[in-house]
Amino acid sequence: MKASTIRLGESTILSSLTGLEANLCERVIK
């Protein structure tokens, strides 16, 4: 249970980080 919960949290953090990077890139391009 704990291991899968940690992995879920890591993937959530990674996806939110990549989303932030995409937003920053879009702002820079514009």
Residue pairs with C-beta under 8 A, 6 or more apart in sequence:
none
